[in-house]
Amino acid sequence: MGNGRDLAQRDLNVPDAKVDGRRITQAVVASYDFAEHGGAIGDIGLGESIPANAVIHRVWYDVLTTFTTAAADAGTIGLEAGAADLVTAVAVSDVGDPWDAGLHEGIPDGTMANAVKVGTDPVQLIVDVAVQVVTAGKVIFYVEYSITGA
């Protein structure tokens, strides 16, 4: 059995191509579940990190259980890696229903203009809950990245 990154790579069918001993593309899969993590306002670490010198080029997420927050779904949820936003923190009730069940795109969407460069230290994936507490919801985040030169 490998670590989570190996499992994520296999599950996403990302080829194990290498350049100079480095994989070209890797992926981290992290989940947030209200039943497991709670829904308090603040930063909630997901236990997965993106390595130093990575370029995050695509983020997407699958909401398995539609999110709800304390009142009128005005609470905001977002995904961060260090100081970079990967999924914009918006209200559960926002136009487009970004926290309803189904597949959704993050900020890094495969275009270089929206890619996020990680510095010389690894960064943890964090869900940011604000405005109101989360009362229900479950999501799986998929973060695709490549390692660049140091």
C-alpha positions, 0 to 999 in steps of 0.5 A, a space after each residue: 500500500 502506498 501513501 495518499 499521493 500514490 493512491 490519488 495518482 492511481 485513482 485519477 489515472 495520471 500517467 507516471 511519466 518522469 522527466 529528470 527523475 520527477 513525475 510530470 503531473 501529480 495529484 492530491 486528493 483531500 476531503 472535508 466532511 462536516 460529520 468528521 471535521 465539524 463546521 466551526 468558523 475558521 481554518 480547517 486543515 485537511 491533512 494533505 500538503 502540496 510540496 515545495 516548488 510545485 505549480 498547481 495547475 488544476 483544481 476541481 471538486 466533487 460535492 457529495 452532500 450539499 452544504 448548508 450553513 446556519 441561516 439562509 446559507 450565507 456562510 462562505 467556504 473556500 479552499 486555500 494552499 498557504 496564502 493562495 486561494 484554490 477555490 474562491 470563498 463564496 456563500 453556499 447560496 451564491 449564484 451557480 450553487 458552488 456548494 451544491 452536489 456535483 462537480 465544480 471547477 476551482 481557480 486553477 483551471 488548467 490555464 497558465 494564467 490561473 496557475 498557482 506557484 508554491 514557494 520553497 516550503 510545502 503548503 497545507 490544504 485548508 478549508 476556510 469557513 467564514 460568516 456562519 458555521 457549516 451545518 452539513 456537507 461533504 466534498 472531495 477536492 482534487 489538486 493537480 500539480 507539477 514540480 518545477 525546478 528549485 
